[in-house]
Amino acid sequence: MSWPERRIGAAALILAENGRVLLVRHTYGPLTWELPGGASEPGESVVETALRELREETGLQAVAESLTGIYWNPERDAHHFVFRCRPFDDREPAPSSNEVSDCGFWLPDDLPRPISDFTVRRIQDALTAPPQPLPVSIPARTILA
């Protein structure tokens, strides 16, 4: 069996105690506000992708608590996973990548512009859909005789 080359990405949704959502503003493309996230690297789980991207873009370290959505973009042949995450501490996020010009927390009903409808959808889904379990890591298989 061979696996096709596909694009996989993930994002971290951080919700502050006051109900605000963490967003980053990109320095490329349409300069939109987005959830911290990006493309998976070889050998990396989607959970690891979300946590790495969060750390690279905002300096925050976190733990993933639940899966909040899986999205399919047929135009890009891409799957995108979103995880609700909890930071390890109360540090303030700060841009820590040349891909991010700003970051901050926003009320879901008062999100900054420009922002994509996809980002708004992922936030709404994360706030309203029941949380799903995280992916299970499968160890090396043993053939049972």
MOPEQUI-V554884 format. One line per field, one symbol per residue. psi: psi as a letter, one per 30 degrees, with the letter a starting at -180 (. if undefined). A space follows every 50 residues. Layout:
psi = ???
This chain:
psi = kkkljlkklllkjkjlfggkkkllklglbghlklkklakklkgkleeeee eeeeeefffkklkkelkflkkkjfeghkkkkkkklklfagkkkkkglffk flllkkkffhkllkklfeeeeeeeeeffkkklllkkkklkkkkk.
